[in-house]
């Protein structure tokens, strides 16, 4: 059973998937930083100094200065600003993946379109060369 598990775990697809998940998690952090630290501040500035991470609606009808104050009070809130950030995260990741897949498909098409060159046949072995010489010598007799 251990041998079967080891064979399964060491398959190329499983290892490739694990590498993809690890790189994807790191890429997710980069995209999250891109959205929160680079994309959203200018958008918030254009919309009148709006901080999207602090946009929320308190469901209990009360008004709070910030999301942190509402959380400290234990108020139920809808965090639509964080939702907007997450939607932008998703769109950036989806676009990046689209571009990677698009590039891979172009490379695959180029490889398929390229004429396949057949490797040269291997040189005959010494034994085959000797047998050929013997055959030729017998023919000429």
Steps between C-alpha positions, in 0.01 A plus 500: 500500500788739582660418166176587315471826692862590422443430130187714506670785686804499274307513174585799292147638511480498879837667543417757230170572672672550837749741345212684331312535828805637680578748222131590478488584871804725464351657188177560692689702759664708228163568335345584836776753564463637147128558550516633857819704479517618137163478320250593770665817641481691166144377444408612853667837434306544176176423685568758771751344743297184549673213683340188358612280789298724731174490301228313685134504598404429861198270505387608847417852372765679705777718359866426569811705418684211345488130441735443794261682735204302366693175546599598855134568577407160361266650243396284207632667184506449127856573385436599143832687472692179570275324252595755232869438579450124472320536166791704367742236636308232312488699177875562507578134574256383233656738245853388590403133464328579170819662371713202609262247338483715186880506477522125555242438227696717257819307575316170456363614163848604387639161600220317320545715188877454489604216271616205699852407408566133520821400666760342277494123513768358726823392335523124441691305759836340424335160470248627246778665298700174496196297398428750221857468372479119510169508311639735236813285465288185451290677233802597297637140489 
